């Protein structure tokens, strides 16, 4: 009877132990580690970008990375990313990026961020405005492969930046610095042709 009881306890213990160690747990741990690596790498790139330490990018971005939304005339690969970061640092020596959200889905990291800084240096052939851009938002998506980012897509609120720097007029009904104007109210005319009809 004691042998049967011990055998039953041993079987129950093994059964419970096997339920606690599902085959997917190892995969979930690996996925969490990869996601953490992606987030850490992006944060390091953001810090290096703000500091003007573009050689740090080599640790986290593949040499032949593809930037799907690069600036016109931007060099391909990491060389173009470094050139862009150096240009921004020269134009905005006190630029500061704030990461607002980081999310990982498989091999893709999605980031929502804001940047602020004073345009006290020349940039893209234009003299400094000595005006401040504040909380100008953007989104990045970067694909991860073999421990580095290999692709980038990005959107940046250039209109808000240009309005804050006085390089673009503010649309009517838009407070200075507010960025893109709000949508028109329901029933409002949508274009010049519609306005002529009224």
KACOR-V568379 format. One record per helix or strand. SS is the DSSP state (h for helix, s for strand). FROM is the first residue (numbers start at 0). TO is the last residue. If there is no record, write none. Layout:
# KACOR-V568379
SS/FROM/TO ; SS/FROM/TO
This chain:
# KACOR-V568379
h/1/19 ; h/22/50 ; h/53/58 ; s/60/66 ; h/76/90 ; s/95/104 ; s/107/117 ; s/122/122 ; s/125/125 ; s/131/144 ; s/147/155 ; h/157/163 ; h/191/196
